[in-house]
């Protein structure tokens, strides 16, 4: 699979909350998002983590390389890191399933908006071919309504690619 950045790539750097936590929003991320969806449809999804409310499959090597090479400068800049080595400790397609957040509040469901425990200070809509980059210690949640019904088909359901980007000094 060949992947490249979209010719109409639209990055936007934001700072969120009182801590001014970095958030990089990139619309029109990859030139051929349909190829990633087709690839996801061909992969088996399995439960990978008790910390993610869905099932996962490894993202293609081409996607991982696109992040580490073509986005390298933008990633370092967004995360406020000097030159160094970037690696991915995790890079998976992710599909959302139903039951989650029982440890955070009574009953099933996702956090969508502010609650008694959490204040929503920012929101980015889920848009096809949009990439969000933020520090992994930023508390975050998909804005998924309580009436959400998961669709198991990656081509019609809620599909994302989630990655942990690690930095080390060189």
MOHUKA-V621084 format. One line per field, one symbol per residue. burial: I if it has 9 or more other C-alpha atoms within 8 Angstrom, else O. A space follows every 50 residues. Layout:
# MOHUKA-V621084
burial=???
This chain:
# MOHUKA-V621084
burial=OOIOIIOOIOOOIOOIOOOOIIIIIIIIIIIIOOOOIIIIIOOOOOOOOO OOIIIIIOIOOIIIIIIIOIIIOOIIIIIOIOOIOIOIOOIIIIIIOIOO IIOOOOOOIIIIOIOOOOOOOOOOOOOOIIIOIIIOOOOOOOIOOOOOOI OOOIOOIIIOIIIIIOIOOO
